Amino acid sequence: MSSGELRWTTGEVVEGYSNFLMVAWLALMALADLDLAKWAQLSSLGFGVSTLALLTALLPRGWGGTLTLLAVAAWAPLNYWSVQAMETTLYTLLLVSAWALTMVGGRVWPLALGVAALASLTRPEGLAHLLLIAATGLLKDNRNGTSALGAIGIVYLLIVYHAVRYSHYGSFWPTSVLVKISGVPLGTHGLAQLAGDAVPFLGVMVVALASLSFPRSPRLALAAVPMLVQSAVLVRASGDWMLWSRITMPGFLASLAAAAVLTGPARPTGRRLAFALGGAVLGCSLVSSGFASFALDQRIPLNPRAAYRSYTQGLDTPVAEDVVWAAWNVGSGDRLMAIDAGILGNMEELRFVDLRGLTHRPSAQATAERRMEPWFRDQVTSEPPAIEWIRLAEWDRPTPPPVPDYLFEQFELAGQVQYENGSTWWYSSTDRRGNAVLAARRLELLYKRYPSQPFLARHAAVALRAAGRVGDAIRLSEASRARWPREPIFAGAPENLTMLGSSAPLSWVEGRGFALYWNAKIWSVPLSREDVQSAVVYLDQDQAGDQPAQARLSLSGGCSWEREVSVSEPIGIKLQSIPCVDNGPSTITVQFLNDESRGDEDRNLYVRLELARY
C-alpha cells in the first residue's frame, strides 16, 4: 500500500505471509486510510463473534445446545484469539462454515468447496481441508451438472491464483512454511502441546457428548477429520510458540460444527445434566478462562470500562524502546537484521532482514536446509558485510546472548536497550548514525499509520521537538492528550516536556510526575546534546517505608554518566555539567531500585523532566 509494489523493505520479492485473505482484508483498510492495528483487532473480534453466531444456528435448540454453546463461548482459546489482531478467528469461521456445509451435502457442496477455497487462502493447511472436502463431495451423490460446473469454476480460479503467485514469488510455498515446517525437525514437543491443547477442549466435548444425541452413522467419523488435520499440522511443526491452541482451535470447532449438523437434543436425564454441568465448568477452564485470563495477562482490572480501554488505547508491544532506538540510531537506508520484524518492518528508510526468515527467503531457505550458522557467518564476514546492524535479545537474564567471535571482526557493540525482564543489544558495522530529523520523520509517519498506539505519539513528539519542530510537537502532544488524558506528553506546558519510555504505560500524577511502581520501574527519554545541557530531572517519592527510595540515573549515547541517589524528599538534578563526546543523541534513564525489605512494594517513585531553555 505504501510503495505500490509487492516487495519487502529490502526490495526483495518475498511472500512473507501465509494468510493472503487477511492481508487483502487489511489492504482494503489501508486504502481507506484506517488504523490497521485497531481495525485488525476489531476484525478478529468480529470473526470470533460470527463463529459463535454460526454455532448458535447449527447446535440444536434446547438445553443441550445451550450448554454446549456456553462451554464454547467460555473456552479460553476462542476468547484469547478474538482479541488478537491475527487471522486465527477468520480461518476458524471459514473452516467451521466449510465443514458444516460439507455435512449438509447435496446442492450446497459447491458452496462448501468455495468456502474451503477461501480457507486455503487464509492458511496453507487449508489446502488439505479443500482436497478432503472435494473428495467427500465426489465420493457422494454430488455429480449433477450444476455442482460439477461450480466445482470446476472454483478449481480454475485457485489454479489461476497459485500460478500468479508462483510467477511473482518464484516458489509455491510461503517462507513461513519453510521456517515452521521444513526447517523444524520432527520431535515430541508437538505431541505434548497437542495434549495440552486438548485438555481444556475436553470440557466442551464432555458437554456435547452429555447434552446432544449423536446418531450411529459413518458420517459421524467424518466430523473428526478437521480436528485430525489441524492436530497433524501442530505435531509436524513440533508445536507452536504462540500457544493458546492457535493451530488446533479451528479444527476442534470445525469438528464440533460438523457433528452438530447430525445431532439432535438428548433426553434431559439427571445423569446427563450432571455430566453436562461438570463439563461446562471444565469447558470454562476456570484456571485460565476466557476473558479473565486475557485480562490478567494484560494486567487490567476485570470490569467493562477497563475492557473498553484495552480496545481503545492500542496494542502493547513488548519492545517499544527498540522501535525508538532504531528510529534515532539506524542510518537512512541501512539494513537491520533481527529475529522479529514487528513494527520495525514499517519504519521508513530502514531495510529489515528477518533472521527468522519469515520475510527473507535466503534466511528461510537456510533454516529449511539446516545451514543457518554458515549462512549467518557469510552475512557478517563478507567485505563489506551484507548488513549494517544486528539486534540480539536476551530475556530473563542481564547478560548478552553468546555471539561468535567472528561477529566482532567487523561489528562492534553500539548500544543496549534495557527492559524490566531483559535487554537487547545492538551491533553495528558502520559509523553512520541517525539524527533527530530522521527520527522525527520516522516516528511521525509511524504514528500517522498507527494513530491508536500511544507510545508512538509520545516518542514522535520528543523527536519533533529535538528536530526543532516544537510547534508540531505541541500539536501532536495536545491531540494525544485528548485521546489519553491520563498519560500526557507535555505536562501542563511545553517547558515541562516529559516522556515515558517504559515497556508499560505509567500514570501521570499532577504536580509530581510519572509514577514508577515497584513492578514498572524504568523511565527513559531520548535527548539531544542541547537538551542534556539544559535538563533538570526532578525526583519525589511516597512517604512509605522507613528508608529513602533508591534510584539510579544514567546517560548513554553521546553523553555518558551514571549516579545513584537517595530520595527522601523532592530533589532536582541538573545535567548541564555532564561532558558529551559528540553531538549524537543520548538517553536519560531513571531506574527505581526497589527493595521489598524497605517496604518499596508500597512506594512510588515520581520522575519528571524540565528543559530550562524553553
PyMOL commands that set and color helices and strands:
alter all, ss='L'
color gray80, all
select helices_A, chain A and resi 20-31+36-58+63-73+76-81+88-104+106-120+126-139+145-169+175-182+189-211+218-222+225-236+249-262+270-284+286-288+290-297+304-312+320-329+342-346+361-368+372-381+405-409+436-449+454-466+470-483+494-496+529-534+596-598+600-602
alter helices_A, ss='H'
color red, helices_A
select strands_A, chain A and resi 212-213+264-265+334-338+350-354+389-395+412-419+422-428+508-509+513-516+522-527+535-541+549-557+561-567+571-574+586-592+605-611
alter strands_A, ss='S'
color yellow, strands_A
deselect
rebuild
show_as cartoon
